[in-house]
Amino acid sequence: MTDRVWLITGASSGFGQAIAEAALADGDTVVATARRPEALKEFAGAHPDRVLALPLDVTDTAAIAAVVAEVQRRYGRIDVVVNNAGRGHIGAAEEATEAELRGLMDLHFFGPAALTRAVLPLMRQRGTGAIVQMSSMGGRFSFPGVGAYSATKFALEGLSQALAQEVAPFGIKVLIVEPGAFRTSFAGGALTHSPAIDAYQDTVGTIRSALPNSDGTQPGDPAKAAAAILAALDADQTPLRLPLGTDAADAILADLDRSQQEFRTWENVTRGTDFD
């Protein structure tokens, strides 16, 4: 695919901005969206012919429909959608409020699902396209303090795994990206916390301090992540899931080993529940 039209949410910083820059370097056109479009002014101004900046809150389904219609009107197609808008959150399951859970789910699941639904008819009609779902290594497994965040990414990955099989016959690719710790705003200004309960200090307290303190020192390079995403999309066999970062690779492999060991330990019980 050449001269693609990208629609990227949360494009004002982090992965969204890095992917937008990589797409431009590849000769493509970028529709960059953010809740605060003024944050995109400098980026769009530097590339006036190939960047269109639009306001978009992905939790507003009416706004999603309007943005998709505007991009279709201007360019006649949408080749790649990147569902990137999001934020980090820390809190034990008991600490997380219903409002926090629903807000995260709206941002990380219902919003991307709505945008995906909005663009699929256009992609099916053309017989080509790609959906990039920015998940996390926390979409593969979870640990204390990130249950609410992981729940939203688990949901996104479950929907996307089925989606990939549903749309493959139409020439549409689905790529789930699972980054580890990268130098984005995830651990900084975009990070929120549930009110702490003292009883969870031993299990959640460490990440409450460690994650914010990691801001600016994470091992992952967003520019390299963006390059890896473009390479995966251009491959003849695009993977369903693309973990990014050595920390993600090590953690995912360790979790797979634990899961397999647990399954083998209980396999006889699992298989012993059928009718005789």
C-alpha positions in Angstrom: 0.0 0.0 0.0 1.3 3.4 -0.9 0.0 7.0 -0.3 -2.2 5.7 2.4 -4.7 7.9 4.4 -4.3 7.3 8.1 -6.9 8.2 10.8 -5.1 8.3 14.2 -6.7 9.0 17.5 -4.7 10.6 20.4 -2.2 11.9 17.9 -1.0 14.8 19.9 1.7 12.9 21.8 3.3 9.5 22.5 2.5 6.6 20.2 -0.1 8.5 18.2 2.4 11.3 17.3 5.2 8.8 16.6 2.9 6.7 14.3 1.8 9.9 12.5 5.4 11.0 11.9 6.3 7.5 10.6 3.4 7.6 8.2 4.4 11.0 6.9 8.0 9.8 6.4 6.5 6.9 4.4 4.8 9.4 2.1 1.3 9.0 3.5 -1.4 11.4 4.5 -2.4 11.7 8.2 -5.7 12.7 9.8 -4.5 13.5 13.3 -7.2 13.7 16.0 -7.2 14.7 19.6 -9.6 16.0 22.3 -7.7 19.3 22.3 -7.0 20.1 18.6 -4.8 23.1 19.6 -2.2 20.5 20.7 -1.9 19.4 17.0 -1.5 22.9 15.6 2.3 22.9 15.4 2.4 19.4 14.0 -0.2 20.1 11.4 1.4 23.4 10.5 4.7 21.8 9.7 2.9 19.5 7.1 0.0 21.6 5.8 -0.4 19.5 2.6 -0.4 16.1 4.3 -1.8 16.5 7.8 -5.4 17.3 8.7 -6.0 18.0 12.4 -9.5 17.4 13.7 -11.0 17.4 17.2 -12.2 14.1 18.4 -13.3 12.7 21.8 -13.5 9.0 21.1 -16.2 8.6 23.8 -18.5 10.8 21.7 -20.0 8.4 19.1 -21.7 11.2 17.2 -18.3 13.0 16.8 -16.8 9.7 15.5 -19.4 9.5 12.8 -18.8 13.2 11.8 -15.0 12.7 11.6 -15.2 9.6 9.5 -17.6 11.4 7.1 -15.3 14.4 6.9 -12.3 12.3 6.1 -14.3 10.3 3.5 -15.5 13.6 2.0 -11.9 15.1 1.7 -9.9 12.0 0.7 -12.5 9.5 -0.6 -11.0 6.7 1.6 -9.5 5.7 4.9 -6.7 3.1 4.6 -5.5 2.7 8.2 -7.2 3.5 11.5 -5.1 3.6 14.7 -7.2 3.4 17.9 -4.6 5.0 20.1 -6.3 7.4 22.5 -6.0 6.3 26.1 -4.5 6.8 29.5 -3.1 4.8 32.3 -4.8 4.1 35.6 -3.7 2.6 38.9 -6.0 1.2 41.6 -6.9 -2.1 43.2 -10.1 -3.7 42.1 -11.8 -2.7 45.3 -10.4 0.8 45.0 -11.6 1.5 41.5 -14.9 3.3 41.4 -17.7 2.5 39.0 -17.3 5.9 37.3 -13.6 5.2 36.8 -14.3 1.7 35.4 -16.9 3.0 33.0 -14.8 6.0 32.0 -11.8 3.7 31.1 -14.1 1.3 29.2 -15.6 4.1 27.2 -12.1 5.3 26.3 -10.4 2.1 25.6 -13.2 -0.2 24.4 -16.5 1.4 23.4 -14.7 4.3 21.6 -12.4 2.1 19.5 -15.3 -0.2 18.8 -17.5 2.7 17.5 -14.7 4.0 15.3 -14.0 0.5 13.9 -17.7 0.1 13.1 -17.8 3.5 11.4 -14.9 2.7 9.0 -15.5 -0.9 8.2 -18.2 -0.3 5.6 -15.8 2.0 3.7 -13.0 -0.5 3.9 -15.2 -3.5 2.9 -16.4 -1.5 -0.1 -12.8 -1.0 -1.3 -11.6 -4.4 -0.3 -8.7 -3.2 1.6 -7.7 -1.5 4.9 -6.1 -2.0 8.3 -7.3 -1.5 11.9 -4.5 -1.0 14.5 -5.6 -1.5 18.1 -3.2 0.0 20.6 -3.4 -2.4 23.5 -0.7 -3.2 26.0 1.2 -6.0 27.5 -1.4 -5.5 30.1 -4.0 -6.7 27.5 -2.3 -10.1 27.6 -2.0 -10.5 31.4 -2.6 -8.4 34.5 -1.1 -7.8 37.9 -2.0 -5.9 41.2 -3.0 -2.2 40.6 -3.8 -2.3 36.9 -6.9 -4.6 36.9 -9.2 -1.8 35.7 -6.9 -0.8 32.9 -6.2 -4.4 31.9 -9.9 -5.2 31.8 -10.4 -2.6 29.1 -7.5 -3.9 27.0 -8.6 -7.5 27.5 -12.0 -6.5 26.1 -10.4 -4.7 23.1 -8.2 -7.7 22.4 -11.2 -10.2 22.6 -13.2 -8.1 20.2 -10.2 -7.6 17.8 -9.3 -11.3 17.7 -12.8 -12.1 16.4 -12.8 -9.0 14.2 -9.6 -10.1 12.4 -11.2 -13.4 11.3 -14.4 -11.7 10.3 -12.8 -9.1 8.0 -9.9 -11.0 6.6 -12.0 -12.2 3.6 -12.6 -8.5 2.7 -8.8 -7.8 2.5 -8.8 -5.9 5.9 -6.0 -6.5 8.4 -6.3 -6.2 12.2 -3.1 -5.6 14.2 -3.2 -5.6 18.1 -0.1 -3.8 19.4 1.0 -4.7 23.0 3.7 -2.3 24.2 5.7 -2.5 27.4 7.1 0.6 29.0 7.8 3.3 26.5 8.7 7.0 26.9 5.2 8.4 26.4 3.0 10.4 28.8 1.4 7.1 30.0 3.3 7.2 33.4 3.2 11.0 33.6 0.4 13.5 33.2 -2.0 11.0 31.6 -1.9 8.7 34.6 -4.8 8.6 37.1 -5.2 6.9 40.5 -8.1 5.5 42.4 -8.3 6.6 46.0 -6.0 4.3 48.0 -7.2 1.9 50.7 -4.5 1.2 53.2 -5.1 -2.6 53.2 -3.7 -2.8 49.7 -0.4 -1.0 50.4 1.6 -4.2 50.2 0.2 -5.3 46.8 -0.5 -2.0 45.1 1.6 0.5 46.9 4.8 -0.3 44.9 3.3 0.4 41.5 1.6 3.5 42.8 5.1 5.0 43.3 7.1 3.0 40.8 5.1 3.8 37.7 5.1 7.6 38.0 8.7 7.5 39.0 9.6 5.7 35.8 8.3 8.6 33.6 11.1 9.7 31.2 13.3 6.6 31.9 11.3 3.9 30.2 13.3 1.6 27.9 11.0 1.8 24.9 11.5 4.2 22.0 8.2 5.3 20.5 9.8 6.0 17.1 11.1 2.4 16.9 7.6 1.2 18.0 6.0 3.2 15.1 8.5 1.7 12.6 7.7 -1.8 13.8 4.0 -1.1 13.4 4.4 0.1 9.8 6.6 -2.9 9.1 4.0 -5.3 10.5 1.3 -3.7 8.4 3.4 -4.0 5.2 4.2 -7.6 5.8 2.6 -10.3 3.7 1.5 -12.0 6.9 0.7 -9.3 9.4 0.6 -10.8 13.0 -2.6 -10.6 15.0 -0.6 -9.5 18.1 2.7 -7.5 18.1 4.3 -7.2 21.5 6.8 -4.3 21.6 9.8 -3.9 24.0 12.1 -6.4 25.7 10.1 -6.0 28.9 6.9 -6.9 27.1 8.6 -9.9 25.5 10.0 -11.3 28.8 6.7 -10.7 30.7 4.5 -12.2 28.0 6.7 -15.3 27.7 6.8 -15.8 31.5 3.0 -15.5 31.6 2.6 -18.0 28.8 4.8 -20.4 30.7 2.8 -20.0 33.9 -0.5 -20.5 32.1 0.8 -23.6 30.4 2.1 -25.1 33.6 -1.2 -24.4 35.4 -3.2 -25.9 32.6 -1.1 -29.1 32.6 -1.4 -29.4 36.4 -5.2 -29.3 36.2 -5.7 -30.8 32.7 -7.1 -34.1 34.1 -9.7 -32.2 36.1 -10.5 -30.1 33.0 -11.0 -33.2 30.8 -12.9 -35.1 33.5 -16.1 -33.0 33.5 -17.7 -34.5 30.4 -20.6 -37.0 30.6 -19.4 -40.6 30.9 
